[in-house]
Amino acid sequence: MAPGSLADEIRLKLGDASPAERKVARVLLAGYPSAGFETMAVLAERAAVSTPTVLRFINRIGYRGFPDFQAALRTELDERNASPLSLYEATDYGRSHEGVEDLPLLQRGSTLFSAAVAQTLAELPPHDLEHAIALLSDGKRRITLAGGRFTNLFAQYLGLHLMQVRDDVRFLPDRDVERTAQLAAVNRRDVFVLFDYRRYEPDKVSMAELVQEQGGKIILFTDVWLSPAAAHAQVVLPSQVAAPSPYDSLVPTLAIIETVVAGVLTALGEGAHQRMKHGEETARRMGLY
């Protein structure tokens, strides 16, 4: 089971840190992960604090010294950049499995998936979940969803649920002209829901940065190592990815999506109920159901 990222550790310690230490934390988070590889002197200068303050914050988040912190960051980056192929080659997936029965695989899957979902929901920041629900249930906001190679399915899954209970939900188009037009028109009423998991896709970072610059909000679904787009997101919803294969599992992500949908339904109340009824009646008249 993957632990949380160093960025998560930094966020969790913000409340306990001194004002000067919080400056260090913000510099690390704003430039994560590359900022963690600066020297202590450079970090201190960027945060406008002393070098001992940087070291105190590093100690506060559980590291004996700056080299210890940077070693942990390098290990995390190796995990962030892992691909199904590298995970396959690093394990025994390529060896013969003759004689292995289905039952051990089922038991392994049950254990991994159950633990991953439980850990994901237990570690999900309550404030981020509440903020996501508030943004998605705000009828004055326009919702746009975009996913990646595999996670586009999850963007569509969440979007199709939202369309049944509120107006102004859309998907980012595939065609360049349409995509450019939507991104160029972003304003303060826009909320972009992005899905980005290792290996992270550069367009998600560019998109998050552009949306933030134009006043929009970002809700980011990602893994525990955090997409680089997290630096521009107002809401970050990380999930575990443990699986019985070299492919990262998205089962915990689905659990978060279902939880968010339940929260949005509660927040919208009777308005969601009436919207669902109207949708059902419209579909029946059109012969779609």
N, C-alpha and C positions, 0 to 999 in steps of 0.2 A: 504494500500500500504506500503510495507516494505521500510524503509529508507536504505541508504547505510550503509555499515559496518564501524566500527571504523577504520579498516585498510584503507578504502577509505578516511576517514576524515584525517588520518595521511598523506597519499600520497598527498592529495590536499593541505596540508599546508607546504609541503616540500619547495616549492619555496619561501614562506614568512619567513621561519625559519632562525635563525642564524646558522652559521657553527656548533656551539656546540649543538644547538637544533636538527640539522639534525642527529647528532650522536645518540641522544636518539631515534629519529624516526626510524633509521635503525635498532637499537637493538630491538625495539618493533616489527617492520615488520619481521625481520629475525626469531624471535621466537614467532610470532603471532599464537594463542592468549595467550599462557601460559606466555610469557614474561610480559604481562600486569598485572599479579598477583604477580610479584616480589615486594619487598619493594622498595621505592624510593632510598634507600641507595644502594641496590644491582644493580638496573638499572643504577644509576650514576656510580658505579664502572665498570660495563660492558661497558658503553659508554665512560668511561674515562672523565667524566664531573663532575660538582658539583651537589649536591642535589637540590639547587635552580634552576639550569638549567633544571632539569627534571620537576620541578613544573612549570616553565615558559612555557615549551612546552605543558604541560597538559592544562594550562590556554589558550594557543594559539589555541588549537583545540576545545575550548569551554566548558571546565569543571572547576568548581569552585575549585576543589582540587583533590587529588589522590583518596580518597574514592569515590568521585562522578564518576570519570573515571572508577574505578573498578566495581562500581555498574552497570554502563551502559554496561560494558563488560560482567558481569554475565547475564544480561538480554539478551544480544545478543547471548550468548552461549546457553541459554534456547531455543531461536528461532532456532539457528543452528541445535540443536539436536531434533527438533520436528519431529514427524512421522505422517503419515496420521491418524493413530489410535489416537495419542494424540490430534491432531487437531480436529478429529471427536468428541472425548469425551469432548473437551473444548468448543464446540459450541452446537447448537441445532440440529445437523444433525441426532442424534439418536432419536429425537422425531417425533411424527406423523406430516405429512405435508398434510393431507387430505384437499381437497378444494383449494389447491394452484394451480393456473392456470399456463399454460406455459409462458404466456406473461411476468410476473414479472421475471421469471428465464431468459428469453431471454434478458430482459432489464438489469438484473444484470450481465449476461455474457458479454453483449456488453460494458457496462460501465467499468467492471473490465479489460477485455482484451484490450480495446482501451487505457485505461489509463496506463496499464502495459507496453504495447509496446511503447507508446509515452515516458514514463519516462525512460525506458531502453535505447532507442536510444538517448534521450537527455543527459543522464548521462554517456553514453559510452565514455571512454577516447579516444579522437581522435588519440593520439599518439599510443595507443595500437592497435586500428583498423588499422592504417596505417602500423604498424610494422607487424601485422598478414598478411595483404595483401602482403607486401614485401616478407615475408618468404615463403608464399604459392605460390607466382608467380616466385620465384627464381628457374630456371630450374636446377641449380647445386645441389639443395637440394632434399633429399629423404623424402617423407611425410608418416608418419604412424599415423593412427587414432585409438582411443580406447574409448569406452564409458562404461556405467554402466548398472544397471538393466534395466532401461528404456531408458537411453540416448544412448545406443548402436545403436538405430535406427537413432539418429541424427548424430552419427559418420559415419554411413553408408550413410546417406543422403548427408552429405557434401563430403565424399570421392567419391561417385559415380559422383557427379558434377565435382570434380577436375579431375577425371580420363578422362573426356571427353575433357579437355582443356590442360592437361599437362601429362608428363610421370612421372614414379617413385612414384606412389601413391599406398599405400597398407593398409590393416587393420591388427591390432595385432591379431595373431591367438589365438584360444581358447585352443588348445592342449599345454600342459606344455612344451614338448620338443621343439616345433616350437617357442613358445613364448620366451623361454629361449634363443634359438639360435638368434632370432632377437634382443633381448635386449643386449645380450653379444656382438653383432656386432655393436652397436651404436657408431657413431663417430661424428666429428664436422659438417658433412654435413647433419645430421639428424634433422628433425623437427617432434616432436610428438604433435599431437592434442588430448588433453584429455578433456573429459566431466565428471564433478564430481559435483553433487548437494547433498544437505542434504537428507538423512543421508550419509555422505561421506564414500567412500570405501577405506580402508587402502592400497590396492594395487596401487591406483593412486598416493598416496604420495611416496611410495617406488619407483614407476616407474619414477616419476618426479625427485626424488633425484638422481637416477641412471643415467638417461639421462643427467642431468646437470653435474654430475661428469665426464661423458665421453665426454663432450664438445658439446652435442646436445642442441637444443632449445625446449622450451615447450610453446605451445599456449593452454591456459586453458579456457574452457567455464565453468562457474560456476554461483552460485546465489549471491545475494548481501551480504551474510554472509561470502562468500569466502571459498572454499575448502582449507584444510591445504596444498594441493599441490601448492597453490599460492606462498608459500615461495620459491619455486624452479622454478617458471615460469617467462619467459621473457615477456610474453603477458598474460594479464588477461582480459577476456571479461565477466563481470557480467551481470545478467539479473534479473528482477523482477519475482516473481512466484505467484502473486495473482491469485486466481481462485474461481469460485462459488462452489467449492467442497473442501473437506479436502486434495485433492491431489494437489501438487504444479503444476502450469501451466508451460508448456514449449513453449507456444505460443511466448513469447518474445524472447526465444532462437532461434526459427525458424526465427524470423525477423532478428536477428543478422547474422545467417548463410546466409540468402538470401542477406544481405548487403555485407558480406564478398565475396560471390560468384560474385556479381556484380563488386566489386573492383578488384578481381583477373582477371576477363574478361577484364576489362579496362586496367589493368597493362600488360597483355599478348598481347593485341591488335590483330594484324593480325595473330600472331602465334596461338592464341586460335581459330580463325576462321578456319584456315587451318587444325588444329587438329580435329575440329568438323566435317569438310567436309570429312576428311579421315575416321573418325569413322563411319559416315553415310554410306559411300561407302562400307566399310568393312562389316558392318552389313547387308546391302542389298545383297552383294555377298554370305553371309553365310545364308541368308534367315531368319535373326533374326528380321527384321522389316517388 
